[in-house]
Amino acid sequence: MGTVVANNLKTKGIKAIEEALLDQLEAPVSVRGQVKYVVMSQEQYQYLRECELEAALAESRADLAGGRFVKETVAQHIKRLKQINKSA
């Protein structure tokens, strides 16, 4: 995996990122020999966000199907949250 070295960012700028992303979807950015960041295209970022949302939706659907939910009014919900916070 082609790592973008922080010093290359200083000298090459965005070109260093563009070069790293030519043959991979994500590129780690190394600062003083340690990977600190990961860069990717906007399209890849959007794809990952959509995957997260799909996973959350699937989890919610599974909770609904499994009966793991609470049906309550706003007032009841606030009261339950206050009770949870007191016991925490």
PyMOL Python script that loads the backbone (N, CA, C, O; Angstrom):
from pymol import cmd

cmd.read_pdbstr("""\
ATOM      1  N   MET A   1       0.856  -1.177   0.000  1.00  0.00           N
ATOM      2  CA  MET A   1       0.000   0.000   0.000  1.00  0.00           C
ATOM      3  C   MET A   1       0.894   1.229   0.000  1.00  0.00           C
ATOM      4  O   MET A   1       1.771   1.361   0.854  1.00  0.00           O
ATOM      5  N   GLY A   2       0.679   2.126  -0.950  1.00  0.00           N
ATOM      6  CA  GLY A   2       1.479   3.340  -1.060  1.00  0.00           C
ATOM      7  C   GLY A   2       1.133   4.341   0.017  1.00  0.00           C
ATOM      8  O   GLY A   2       0.022   4.869   0.059  1.00  0.00           O
ATOM      9  N   THR A   3       2.079   4.596   0.876  1.00  0.00           N
ATOM     10  CA  THR A   3       1.879   5.543   1.965  1.00  0.00           C
ATOM     11  C   THR A   3       2.298   6.931   1.517  1.00  0.00           C
ATOM     12  O   THR A   3       3.313   7.091   0.838  1.00  0.00           O
ATOM     13  N   VAL A   4       1.529   7.919   1.890  1.00  0.00           N
ATOM     14  CA  VAL A   4       1.884   9.318   1.648  1.00  0.00           C
ATOM     15  C   VAL A   4       2.668   9.784   2.868  1.00  0.00           C
ATOM     16  O   VAL A   4       2.166   9.762   3.991  1.00  0.00           O
ATOM     17  N   VAL A   5       3.895  10.202   2.633  1.00  0.00           N
ATOM     18  CA  VAL A   5       4.737  10.692   3.718  1.00  0.00           C
ATOM     19  C   VAL A   5       4.468  12.187   3.887  1.00  0.00           C
ATOM     20  O   VAL A   5       4.376  12.920   2.902  1.00  0.00           O
ATOM     21  N   ALA A   6       4.344  12.631   5.122  1.00  0.00           N
ATOM     22  CA  ALA A   6       4.005  14.031   5.405  1.00  0.00           C
ATOM     23  C   ALA A   6       4.947  15.010   4.706  1.00  0.00           C
ATOM     24  O   ALA A   6       4.513  16.056   4.223  1.00  0.00           O
ATOM     25  N   ASN A   7       6.214  14.677   4.653  1.00  0.00           N
ATOM     26  CA  ASN A   7       7.169  15.580   3.984  1.00  0.00           C
ATOM     27  C   ASN A   7       6.856  15.714   2.498  1.00  0.00           C
ATOM     28  O   ASN A   7       7.061  16.781   1.920  1.00  0.00           O
ATOM     29  N   ASN A   8       6.358  14.639   1.866  1.00  0.00           N
ATOM     30  CA  ASN A   8       5.967  14.728   0.458  1.00  0.00           C
ATOM     31  C   ASN A   8       4.774  15.664   0.283  1.00  0.00           C
ATOM     32  O   ASN A   8       4.646  16.336  -0.741  1.00  0.00           O
ATOM     33  N   LEU A   9       3.911  15.701   1.280  1.00  0.00           N
ATOM     34  CA  LEU A   9       2.783  16.642   1.217  1.00  0.00           C
ATOM     35  C   LEU A   9       3.294  18.081   1.227  1.00  0.00           C
ATOM     36  O   LEU A   9       2.742  18.951   0.553  1.00  0.00           O
ATOM     37  N   LYS A  10       4.348  18.319   1.993  1.00  0.00           N
ATOM     38  CA  LYS A  10       4.908  19.665   2.062  1.00  0.00           C
ATOM     39  C   LYS A  10       5.511  20.083   0.716  1.00  0.00           C
ATOM     40  O   LYS A  10       5.375  21.230   0.289  1.00  0.00           O
ATOM     41  N   THR A  11       6.174  19.135   0.064  1.00  0.00           N
ATOM     42  CA  THR A  11       6.865  19.485  -1.183  1.00  0.00           C
ATOM     43  C   THR A  11       5.987  19.338  -2.418  1.00  0.00           C
ATOM     44  O   THR A  11       6.042  20.173  -3.322  1.00  0.00           O
ATOM     45  N   LYS A  12       5.180  18.286  -2.465  1.00  0.00           N
ATOM     46  CA  LYS A  12       4.368  18.016  -3.658  1.00  0.00           C
ATOM     47  C   LYS A  12       2.931  18.512  -3.536  1.00  0.00           C
ATOM     48  O   LYS A  12       2.247  18.709  -4.540  1.00  0.00           O
ATOM     49  N   GLY A  13       2.484  18.711  -2.312  1.00  0.00           N
ATOM     50  CA  GLY A  13       1.104  19.147  -2.105  1.00  0.00           C
ATOM     51  C   GLY A  13       0.108  18.072  -2.485  1.00  0.00           C
ATOM     52  O   GLY A  13       0.336  16.886  -2.250  1.00  0.00           O
ATOM     53  N   ILE A  14      -0.993  18.494  -3.071  1.00  0.00           N
ATOM     54  CA  ILE A  14      -2.092  17.589  -3.414  1.00  0.00           C
ATOM     55  C   ILE A  14      -1.651  16.537  -4.421  1.00  0.00           C
ATOM     56  O   ILE A  14      -2.257  15.468  -4.502  1.00  0.00           O
ATOM     57  N   LYS A  15      -0.619  16.818  -5.178  1.00  0.00           N
ATOM     58  CA  LYS A  15      -0.108  15.865  -6.173  1.00  0.00           C
ATOM     59  C   LYS A  15       0.328  14.563  -5.501  1.00  0.00           C
ATOM     60  O   LYS A  15       0.165  13.490  -6.082  1.00  0.00           O
ATOM     61  N   ALA A  16       0.875  14.640  -4.298  1.00  0.00           N
ATOM     62  CA  ALA A  16       1.291  13.442  -3.564  1.00  0.00           C
ATOM     63  C   ALA A  16       0.087  12.555  -3.261  1.00  0.00           C
ATOM     64  O   ALA A  16       0.174  11.330  -3.342  1.00  0.00           O
ATOM     65  N   ILE A  17      -1.025  13.174  -2.916  1.00  0.00           N
ATOM     66  CA  ILE A  17      -2.249  12.416  -2.640  1.00  0.00           C
ATOM     67  C   ILE A  17      -2.798  11.832  -3.931  1.00  0.00           C
ATOM     68  O   ILE A  17      -3.169  10.660  -3.976  1.00  0.00           O
ATOM     69  N   GLU A  18      -2.850  12.633  -4.970  1.00  0.00           N
ATOM     70  CA  GLU A  18      -3.353  12.142  -6.259  1.00  0.00           C
ATOM     71  C   GLU A  18      -2.555  10.945  -6.745  1.00  0.00           C
ATOM     72  O   GLU A  18      -3.136   9.975  -7.232  1.00  0.00           O
ATOM     73  N   GLU A  19      -1.237  10.995  -6.622  1.00  0.00           N
ATOM     74  CA  GLU A  19      -0.386   9.884  -7.055  1.00  0.00           C
ATOM     75  C   GLU A  19      -0.654   8.626  -6.231  1.00  0.00           C
ATOM     76  O   GLU A  19      -0.703   7.521  -6.773  1.00  0.00           O
ATOM     77  N   ALA A  20      -0.829   8.797  -4.922  1.00  0.00           N
ATOM     78  CA  ALA A  20      -1.080   7.646  -4.049  1.00  0.00           C
ATOM     79  C   ALA A  20      -2.420   6.988  -4.354  1.00  0.00           C
ATOM     80  O   ALA A  20      -2.565   5.775  -4.197  1.00  0.00           O
ATOM     81  N   LEU A  21      -3.397   7.775  -4.787  1.00  0.00           N
ATOM     82  CA  LEU A  21      -4.734   7.239  -5.040  1.00  0.00           C
ATOM     83  C   LEU A  21      -4.907   6.710  -6.464  1.00  0.00           C
ATOM     84  O   LEU A  21      -5.996   6.264  -6.825  1.00  0.00           O
ATOM     85  N   LEU A  22      -3.860   6.752  -7.268  1.00  0.00           N
ATOM     86  CA  LEU A  22      -3.973   6.233  -8.635  1.00  0.00           C
ATOM     87  C   LEU A  22      -4.260   4.739  -8.663  1.00  0.00           C
ATOM     88  O   LEU A  22      -5.013   4.268  -9.515  1.00  0.00           O
ATOM     89  N   ASP A  23      -3.660   3.986  -7.732  1.00  0.00           N
ATOM     90  CA  ASP A  23      -3.808   2.525  -7.763  1.00  0.00           C
ATOM     91  C   ASP A  23      -4.416   1.946  -6.489  1.00  0.00           C
ATOM     92  O   ASP A  23      -4.335   0.742  -6.249  1.00  0.00           O
ATOM     93  N   GLN A  24      -5.021   2.799  -5.679  1.00  0.00           N
ATOM     94  CA  GLN A  24      -5.688   2.327  -4.458  1.00  0.00           C
ATOM     95  C   GLN A  24      -6.791   3.302  -4.078  1.00  0.00           C
ATOM     96  O   GLN A  24      -6.764   4.472  -4.459  1.00  0.00           O
ATOM     97  N   LEU A  25      -7.763   2.798  -3.320  1.00  0.00           N
ATOM     98  CA  LEU A  25      -8.914   3.624  -2.952  1.00  0.00           C
ATOM     99  C   LEU A  25      -8.624   4.535  -1.767  1.00  0.00           C
ATOM    100  O   LEU A  25      -9.205   5.613  -1.645  1.00  0.00           O
ATOM    101  N   GLU A  26      -7.727   4.098  -0.903  1.00  0.00           N
ATOM    102  CA  GLU A  26      -7.378   4.858   0.289  1.00  0.00           C
ATOM    103  C   GLU A  26      -5.870   4.833   0.443  1.00  0.00           C
ATOM    104  O   GLU A  26      -5.222   3.857   0.065  1.00  0.00           O
ATOM    105  N   ALA A  27      -5.307   5.896   0.993  1.00  0.00           N
ATOM    106  CA  ALA A  27      -3.865   5.956   1.199  1.00  0.00           C
ATOM    107  C   ALA A  27      -3.560   6.451   2.608  1.00  0.00           C
ATOM    108  O   ALA A  27      -4.053   7.500   3.021  1.00  0.00           O
ATOM    109  N   PRO A  28      -2.751   5.702   3.340  1.00  0.00           N
ATOM    110  CA  PRO A  28      -2.360   6.167   4.672  1.00  0.00           C
ATOM    111  C   PRO A  28      -1.380   7.331   4.556  1.00  0.00           C
ATOM    112  O   PRO A  28      -0.592   7.403   3.613  1.00  0.00           O
ATOM    113  N   VAL A  29      -1.440   8.237   5.526  1.00  0.00           N
ATOM    114  CA  VAL A  29      -0.507   9.367   5.577  1.00  0.00           C
ATOM    115  C   VAL A  29       0.371   9.157   6.805  1.00  0.00           C
ATOM    116  O   VAL A  29      -0.121   9.059   7.929  1.00  0.00           O
ATOM    117  N   SER A  30       1.650   9.092   6.576  1.00  0.00           N
ATOM    118  CA  SER A  30       2.621   8.822   7.625  1.00  0.00           C
ATOM    119  C   SER A  30       3.243  10.121   8.119  1.00  0.00           C
ATOM    120  O   SER A  30       3.697  10.950   7.330  1.00  0.00           O
ATOM    121  N   VAL A  31       3.256  10.282   9.433  1.00  0.00           N
ATOM    122  CA  VAL A  31       3.890  11.434  10.069  1.00  0.00           C
ATOM    123  C   VAL A  31       4.943  10.880  11.032  1.00  0.00           C
ATOM    124  O   VAL A  31       4.619  10.160  11.977  1.00  0.00           O
ATOM    125  N   ARG A  32       6.196  11.225  10.779  1.00  0.00           N
ATOM    126  CA  ARG A  32       7.325  10.740  11.584  1.00  0.00           C
ATOM    127  C   ARG A  32       7.315   9.210  11.700  1.00  0.00           C
ATOM    128  O   ARG A  32       7.574   8.650  12.765  1.00  0.00           O
ATOM    129  N   GLY A  33       7.014   8.562  10.594  1.00  0.00           N
ATOM    130  CA  GLY A  33       7.077   7.103  10.538  1.00  0.00           C
ATOM    131  C   GLY A  33       5.846   6.375  11.030  1.00  0.00           C
ATOM    132  O   GLY A  33       5.806   5.146  10.985  1.00  0.00           O
ATOM    133  N   GLN A  34       4.844   7.090  11.497  1.00  0.00           N
ATOM    134  CA  GLN A  34       3.625   6.447  11.974  1.00  0.00           C
ATOM    135  C   GLN A  34       2.435   6.925  11.169  1.00  0.00           C
ATOM    136  O   GLN A  34       2.306   8.112  10.867  1.00  0.00           O
ATOM    137  N   VAL A  35       1.558   5.975  10.824  1.00  0.00           N
ATOM    138  CA  VAL A  35       0.344   6.346  10.092  1.00  0.00           C
ATOM    139  C   VAL A  35      -0.578   7.108  11.037  1.00  0.00           C
ATOM    140  O   VAL A  35      -0.974   6.600  12.086  1.00  0.00           O
ATOM    141  N   LYS A  36      -0.909   8.323  10.649  1.00  0.00           N
ATOM    142  CA  LYS A  36      -1.766   9.193  11.471  1.00  0.00           C
ATOM    143  C   LYS A  36      -3.110   9.484  10.809  1.00  0.00           C
ATOM    144  O   LYS A  36      -4.097   9.752  11.494  1.00  0.00           O
ATOM    145  N   TYR A  37      -3.150   9.432   9.479  1.00  0.00           N
ATOM    146  CA  TYR A  37      -4.348   9.805   8.740  1.00  0.00           C
ATOM    147  C   TYR A  37      -4.534   8.860   7.559  1.00  0.00           C
ATOM    148  O   TYR A  37      -3.628   8.112   7.191  1.00  0.00           O
ATOM    149  N   VAL A  38      -5.707   8.910   6.985  1.00  0.00           N
ATOM    150  CA  VAL A  38      -5.997   8.181   5.749  1.00  0.00           C
ATOM    151  C   VAL A  38      -6.722   9.149   4.823  1.00  0.00           C
ATOM    152  O   VAL A  38      -7.665   9.828   5.231  1.00  0.00           O
ATOM    153  N   VAL A  39      -6.275   9.206   3.578  1.00  0.00           N
ATOM    154  CA  VAL A  39      -6.935  10.061   2.595  1.00  0.00           C
ATOM    155  C   VAL A  39      -7.616   9.192   1.557  1.00  0.00           C
ATOM    156  O   VAL A  39      -7.189   8.072   1.278  1.00  0.00           O
ATOM    157  N   MET A  40      -8.685   9.731   0.992  1.00  0.00           N
ATOM    158  CA  MET A  40      -9.438   9.025  -0.044  1.00  0.00           C
ATOM    159  C   MET A  40     -10.181  10.044  -0.883  1.00  0.00           C
ATOM    160  O   MET A  40     -10.287  11.215  -0.519  1.00  0.00           O
ATOM    161  N   SER A  41     -10.687   9.584  -2.001  1.00  0.00           N
ATOM    162  CA  SER A  41     -11.463  10.476  -2.857  1.00  0.00           C
ATOM    163  C   SER A  41     -12.829  10.742  -2.217  1.00  0.00           C
ATOM    164  O   SER A  41     -13.279   9.995  -1.349  1.00  0.00           O
ATOM    165  N   GLN A  42     -13.460  11.797  -2.654  1.00  0.00           N
ATOM    166  CA  GLN A  42     -14.805  12.121  -2.183  1.00  0.00           C
ATOM    167  C   GLN A  42     -15.767  10.978  -2.501  1.00  0.00           C
ATOM    168  O   GLN A  42     -16.644  10.655  -1.699  1.00  0.00           O
ATOM    169  N   GLU A  43     -15.598  10.373  -3.670  1.00  0.00           N
ATOM    170  CA  GLU A  43     -16.477   9.269  -4.070  1.00  0.00           C
ATOM    171  C   GLU A  43     -16.333   8.089  -3.109  1.00  0.00           C
ATOM    172  O   GLU A  43     -17.335   7.483  -2.728  1.00  0.00           O
ATOM    173  N   GLN A  44     -15.099   7.753  -2.710  1.00  0.00           N
ATOM    174  CA  GLN A  44     -14.872   6.648  -1.775  1.00  0.00           C
ATOM    175  C   GLN A  44     -15.436   6.989  -0.406  1.00  0.00           C
ATOM    176  O   GLN A  44     -16.041   6.138   0.246  1.00  0.00           O
ATOM    177  N   TYR A  45     -15.246   8.219   0.031  1.00  0.00           N
ATOM    178  CA  TYR A  45     -15.789   8.657   1.315  1.00  0.00           C
ATOM    179  C   TYR A  45     -17.311   8.536   1.314  1.00  0.00           C
ATOM    180  O   TYR A  45     -17.896   8.033   2.273  1.00  0.00           O
ATOM    181  N   GLN A  46     -17.946   8.991   0.251  1.00  0.00           N
ATOM    182  CA  GLN A  46     -19.403   8.916   0.146  1.00  0.00           C
ATOM    183  C   GLN A  46     -19.871   7.466   0.173  1.00  0.00           C
ATOM    184  O   GLN A  46     -20.867   7.142   0.819  1.00  0.00           O
ATOM    185  N   TYR A  47     -19.149   6.594  -0.532  1.00  0.00           N
ATOM    186  CA  TYR A  47     -19.484   5.174  -0.543  1.00  0.00           C
ATOM    187  C   TYR A  47     -19.420   4.587   0.876  1.00  0.00           C
ATOM    188  O   TYR A  47     -20.314   3.847   1.285  1.00  0.00           O
ATOM    189  N   LEU A  48     -18.365   4.920   1.617  1.00  0.00           N
ATOM    190  CA  LEU A  48     -18.231   4.410   2.983  1.00  0.00           C
ATOM    191  C   LEU A  48     -19.337   4.949   3.892  1.00  0.00           C
ATOM    192  O   LEU A  48     -19.855   4.217   4.736  1.00  0.00           O
ATOM    193  N   ARG A  49     -19.696   6.206   3.727  1.00  0.00           N
ATOM    194  CA  ARG A  49     -20.799   6.775   4.523  1.00  0.00           C
ATOM    195  C   ARG A  49     -22.106   6.048   4.231  1.00  0.00           C
ATOM    196  O   ARG A  49     -22.874   5.754   5.147  1.00  0.00           O
ATOM    197  N   GLU A  50     -22.360   5.758   2.955  1.00  0.00           N
ATOM    198  CA  GLU A  50     -23.564   5.028   2.582  1.00  0.00           C
ATOM    199  C   GLU A  50     -23.561   3.627   3.183  1.00  0.00           C
ATOM    200  O   GLU A  50     -24.602   3.128   3.609  1.00  0.00           O
ATOM    201  N   CYS A  51     -22.388   2.994   3.217  1.00  0.00           N
ATOM    202  CA  CYS A  51     -22.278   1.674   3.852  1.00  0.00           C
ATOM    203  C   CYS A  51     -22.607   1.750   5.333  1.00  0.00           C
ATOM    204  O   CYS A  51     -23.302   0.881   5.859  1.00  0.00           O
ATOM    205  N   GLU A  52     -22.116   2.777   6.009  1.00  0.00           N
ATOM    206  CA  GLU A  52     -22.426   2.966   7.430  1.00  0.00           C
ATOM    207  C   GLU A  52     -23.925   3.144   7.641  1.00  0.00           C
ATOM    208  O   GLU A  52     -24.501   2.567   8.563  1.00  0.00           O
ATOM    209  N   LEU A  53     -24.549   3.942   6.786  1.00  0.00           N
ATOM    210  CA  LEU A  53     -25.981   4.181   6.921  1.00  0.00           C
ATOM    211  C   LEU A  53     -26.784   2.912   6.640  1.00  0.00           C
ATOM    212  O   LEU A  53     -27.770   2.638   7.323  1.00  0.00           O
ATOM    213  N   GLU A  54     -26.371   2.146   5.648  1.00  0.00           N
ATOM    214  CA  GLU A  54     -27.041   0.879   5.350  1.00  0.00           C
ATOM    215  C   GLU A  54     -26.915  -0.090   6.522  1.00  0.00           C
ATOM    216  O   GLU A  54     -27.873  -0.786   6.859  1.00  0.00           O
ATOM    217  N   ALA A  55     -25.741  -0.139   7.142  1.00  0.00           N
ATOM    218  CA  ALA A  55     -25.533  -1.014   8.294  1.00  0.00           C
ATOM    219  C   ALA A  55     -26.421  -0.587   9.462  1.00  0.00           C
ATOM    220  O   ALA A  55     -27.006  -1.434  10.138  1.00  0.00           O
ATOM    221  N   ALA A  56     -26.524   0.713   9.700  1.00  0.00           N
ATOM    222  CA  ALA A  56     -27.374   1.226  10.774  1.00  0.00           C
ATOM    223  C   ALA A  56     -28.837   0.903  10.502  1.00  0.00           C
ATOM    224  O   ALA A  56     -29.580   0.541  11.415  1.00  0.00           O
ATOM    225  N   LEU A  57     -29.248   1.035   9.247  1.00  0.00           N
ATOM    226  CA  LEU A  57     -30.620   0.716   8.878  1.00  0.00           C
ATOM    227  C   LEU A  57     -30.904  -0.769   9.074  1.00  0.00           C
ATOM    228  O   LEU A  57     -31.965  -1.134   9.581  1.00  0.00           O
ATOM    229  N   ALA A  58     -29.982  -1.615   8.682  1.00  0.00           N
ATOM    230  CA  ALA A  58     -30.153  -3.064   8.859  1.00  0.00           C
ATOM    231  C   ALA A  58     -30.238  -3.414  10.341  1.00  0.00           C
ATOM    232  O   ALA A  58     -31.038  -4.261  10.738  1.00  0.00           O
ATOM    233  N   GLU A  59     -29.416  -2.766  11.153  1.00  0.00           N
ATOM    234  CA  GLU A  59     -29.456  -3.001  12.603  1.00  0.00           C
ATOM    235  C   GLU A  59     -30.795  -2.561  13.187  1.00  0.00           C
ATOM    236  O   GLU A  59     -31.368  -3.253  14.027  1.00  0.00           O
ATOM    237  N   SER A  60     -31.286  -1.415  12.742  1.00  0.00           N
ATOM    238  CA  SER A  60     -32.586  -0.926  13.224  1.00  0.00           C
ATOM    239  C   SER A  60     -33.714  -1.862  12.824  1.00  0.00           C
ATOM    240  O   SER A  60     -34.607  -2.140  13.625  1.00  0.00           O
ATOM    241  N   ARG A  61     -33.678  -2.346  11.595  1.00  0.00           N
ATOM    242  CA  ARG A  61     -34.708  -3.282  11.139  1.00  0.00           C
ATOM    243  C   ARG A  61     -34.665  -4.579  11.943  1.00  0.00           C
ATOM    244  O   ARG A  61     -35.706  -5.139  12.284  1.00  0.00           O
ATOM    245  N   ALA A  62     -33.456  -5.051  12.243  1.00  0.00           N
ATOM    246  CA  ALA A  62     -33.317  -6.271  13.047  1.00  0.00           C
ATOM    247  C   ALA A  62     -33.854  -6.041  14.455  1.00  0.00           C
ATOM    248  O   ALA A  62     -34.500  -6.924  15.018  1.00  0.00           O
ATOM    249  N   ASP A  63     -33.599  -4.871  15.030  1.00  0.00           N
ATOM    250  CA  ASP A  63     -34.131  -4.548  16.359  1.00  0.00           C
ATOM    251  C   ASP A  63     -35.654  -4.517  16.337  1.00  0.00           C
ATOM    252  O   ASP A  63     -36.304  -5.046  17.239  1.00  0.00           O
ATOM    253  N   LEU A  64     -36.218  -3.899  15.309  1.00  0.00           N
ATOM    254  CA  LEU A  64     -37.683  -3.865  15.195  1.00  0.00           C
ATOM    255  C   LEU A  64     -38.250  -5.270  15.068  1.00  0.00           C
ATOM    256  O   LEU A  64     -39.219  -5.616  15.744  1.00  0.00           O
ATOM    257  N   ALA A  65     -37.652  -6.078  14.206  1.00  0.00           N
ATOM    258  CA  ALA A  65     -38.131  -7.443  13.998  1.00  0.00           C
ATOM    259  C   ALA A  65     -37.985  -8.282  15.261  1.00  0.00           C
ATOM    260  O   ALA A  65     -38.797  -9.171  15.519  1.00  0.00           O
ATOM    261  N   GLY A  66     -36.946  -8.000  16.049  1.00  0.00           N
ATOM    262  CA  GLY A  66     -36.705  -8.760  17.273  1.00  0.00           C
ATOM    263  C   GLY A  66     -37.411  -8.193  18.492  1.00  0.00           C
ATOM    264  O   GLY A  66     -37.257  -8.709  19.598  1.00  0.00           O
ATOM    265  N   GLY A  67     -38.180  -7.136  18.294  1.00  0.00           N
ATOM    266  CA  GLY A  67     -38.918  -6.552  19.411  1.00  0.00           C
ATOM    267  C   GLY A  67     -38.041  -5.761  20.374  1.00  0.00           C
ATOM    268  O   GLY A  67     -38.450  -5.505  21.506  1.00  0.00           O
ATOM    269  N   ARG A  68     -36.866  -5.378  19.954  1.00  0.00           N
ATOM    270  CA  ARG A  68     -35.951  -4.628  20.814  1.00  0.00           C
ATOM    271  C   ARG A  68     -36.137  -3.127  20.591  1.00  0.00           C
ATOM    272  O   ARG A  68     -35.285  -2.461  20.003  1.00  0.00           O
ATOM    273  N   PHE A  69     -37.253  -2.617  21.065  1.00  0.00           N
ATOM    274  CA  PHE A  69     -37.538  -1.189  20.944  1.00  0.00           C
ATOM    275  C   PHE A  69     -38.523  -0.796  22.031  1.00  0.00           C
ATOM    276  O   PHE A  69     -39.150  -1.647  22.662  1.00  0.00           O
ATOM    277  N   VAL A  70     -38.647   0.510  22.238  1.00  0.00           N
ATOM    278  CA  VAL A  70     -39.561   1.049  23.235  1.00  0.00           C
ATOM    279  C   VAL A  70     -40.478   2.032  22.532  1.00  0.00           C
ATOM    280  O   VAL A  70     -40.025   2.902  21.788  1.00  0.00           O
ATOM    281  N   LYS A  71     -41.766   1.883  22.774  1.00  0.00           N
ATOM    282  CA  LYS A  71     -42.735   2.826  22.214  1.00  0.00           C
ATOM    283  C   LYS A  71     -43.232   3.674  23.380  1.00  0.00           C
ATOM    284  O   LYS A  71     -43.834   3.163  24.324  1.00  0.00           O
ATOM    285  N   GLU A  72     -42.965   5.002  23.295  1.00  0.00           N
ATOM    286  CA  GLU A  72     -43.315   5.895  24.386  1.00  0.00           C
ATOM    287  C   GLU A  72     -43.488   7.319  23.883  1.00  0.00           C
ATOM    288  O   GLU A  72     -43.073   7.650  22.772  1.00  0.00           O
ATOM    289  N   THR A  73     -44.091   8.144  24.692  1.00  0.00           N
ATOM    290  CA  THR A  73     -44.254   9.554  24.350  1.00  0.00           C
ATOM    291  C   THR A  73     -42.932  10.278  24.606  1.00  0.00           C
ATOM    292  O   THR A  73     -42.004   9.712  25.184  1.00  0.00           O
ATOM    293  N   VAL A  74     -42.862  11.519  24.173  1.00  0.00           N
ATOM    294  CA  VAL A  74     -41.664  12.322  24.409  1.00  0.00           C
ATOM    295  C   VAL A  74     -41.434  12.484  25.912  1.00  0.00           C
ATOM    296  O   VAL A  74     -40.310  12.347  26.393  1.00  0.00           O
ATOM    297  N   ALA A  75     -42.491  12.771  26.633  1.00  0.00           N
ATOM    298  CA  ALA A  75     -42.377  12.954  28.083  1.00  0.00           C
ATOM    299  C   ALA A  75     -41.877  11.673  28.757  1.00  0.00           C
ATOM    300  O   ALA A  75     -41.021  11.726  29.639  1.00  0.00           O
ATOM    301  N   GLN A  76     -42.409  10.542  28.343  1.00  0.00           N
ATOM    302  CA  GLN A  76     -41.957   9.266  28.904  1.00  0.00           C
ATOM    303  C   GLN A  76     -40.487   9.006  28.568  1.00  0.00           C
ATOM    304  O   GLN A  76     -39.727   8.495  29.390  1.00  0.00           O
ATOM    305  N   HIS A  77     -40.115   9.363  27.363  1.00  0.00           N
ATOM    306  CA  HIS A  77     -38.735   9.163  26.927  1.00  0.00           C
ATOM    307  C   HIS A  77     -37.777  10.014  27.763  1.00  0.00           C
ATOM    308  O   HIS A  77     -36.743   9.519  28.211  1.00  0.00           O
ATOM    309  N   ILE A  78     -38.108  11.268  27.971  1.00  0.00           N
ATOM    310  CA  ILE A  78     -37.266  12.159  28.769  1.00  0.00           C
ATOM    311  C   ILE A  78     -37.164  11.654  30.198  1.00  0.00           C
ATOM    312  O   ILE A  78     -36.084  11.677  30.789  1.00  0.00           O
ATOM    313  N   LYS A  79     -38.268  11.203  30.752  1.00  0.00           N
ATOM    314  CA  LYS A  79     -38.265  10.662  32.105  1.00  0.00           C
ATOM    315  C   LYS A  79     -37.360   9.427  32.187  1.00  0.00           C
ATOM    316  O   LYS A  79     -36.598   9.280  33.143  1.00  0.00           O
ATOM    317  N   ARG A  80     -37.439   8.554  31.204  1.00  0.00           N
ATOM    318  CA  ARG A  80     -36.605   7.342  31.194  1.00  0.00           C
ATOM    319  C   ARG A  80     -35.126   7.713  31.070  1.00  0.00           C
ATOM    320  O   ARG A  80     -34.280   7.108  31.728  1.00  0.00           O
ATOM    321  N   LEU A  81     -34.808   8.712  30.223  1.00  0.00           N
ATOM    322  CA  LEU A  81     -33.427   9.146  30.091  1.00  0.00           C
ATOM    323  C   LEU A  81     -32.874   9.725  31.394  1.00  0.00           C
ATOM    324  O   LEU A  81     -31.720   9.482  31.747  1.00  0.00           O
ATOM    325  N   LYS A  82     -33.694  10.480  32.096  1.00  0.00           N
ATOM    326  CA  LYS A  82     -33.269  11.046  33.383  1.00  0.00           C
ATOM    327  C   LYS A  82     -32.996   9.934  34.382  1.00  0.00           C
ATOM    328  O   LYS A  82     -32.045  10.018  35.158  1.00  0.00           O
ATOM    329  N   GLN A  83     -33.818   8.896  34.372  1.00  0.00           N
ATOM    330  CA  GLN A  83     -33.605   7.765  35.282  1.00  0.00           C
ATOM    331  C   GLN A  83     -32.312   7.027  34.936  1.00  0.00           C
ATOM    332  O   GLN A  83     -31.565   6.600  35.816  1.00  0.00           O
ATOM    333  N   ILE A  84     -32.073   6.892  33.653  1.00  0.00           N
ATOM    334  CA  ILE A  84     -30.832   6.229  33.213  1.00  0.00           C
ATOM    335  C   ILE A  84     -29.625   7.038  33.656  1.00  0.00           C
ATOM    336  O   ILE A  84     -28.640   6.475  34.133  1.00  0.00           O
ATOM    337  N   ASN A  85     -29.694   8.366  33.500  1.00  0.00           N
ATOM    338  CA  ASN A  85     -28.579   9.227  33.870  1.00  0.00           C
ATOM    339  C   ASN A  85     -28.334   9.216  35.368  1.00  0.00           C
ATOM    340  O   ASN A  85     -27.185   9.309  35.801  1.00  0.00           O
ATOM    341  N   LYS A  86     -29.386   9.104  36.172  1.00  0.00           N
ATOM    342  CA  LYS A  86     -29.232   9.052  37.621  1.00  0.00           C
ATOM    343  C   LYS A  86     -28.506   7.782  38.042  1.00  0.00           C
ATOM    344  O   LYS A  86     -27.679   7.803  38.953  1.00  0.00           O
ATOM    345  N   SER A  87     -28.819   6.679  37.374  1.00  0.00           N
ATOM    346  CA  SER A  87     -28.207   5.403  37.766  1.00  0.00           C
ATOM    347  C   SER A  87     -26.800   5.224  37.198  1.00  0.00           C
ATOM    348  O   SER A  87     -26.088   4.300  37.592  1.00  0.00           O
ATOM    349  N   ALA A  88     -26.399   6.090  36.288  1.00  0.00           N
ATOM    350  CA  ALA A  88     -25.061   5.941  35.680  1.00  0.00           C
ATOM    351  C   ALA A  88     -23.965   6.590  36.478  1.00  0.00           C
ATOM    352  O   ALA A  88     -22.801   6.540  36.082  1.00  0.00           O
TER     353      ALA A  88
END
""", "prot")
cmd.dss("prot")
cmd.show_as("cartoon", "prot")
cmd.util.cbc("prot")
cmd.orient("prot")
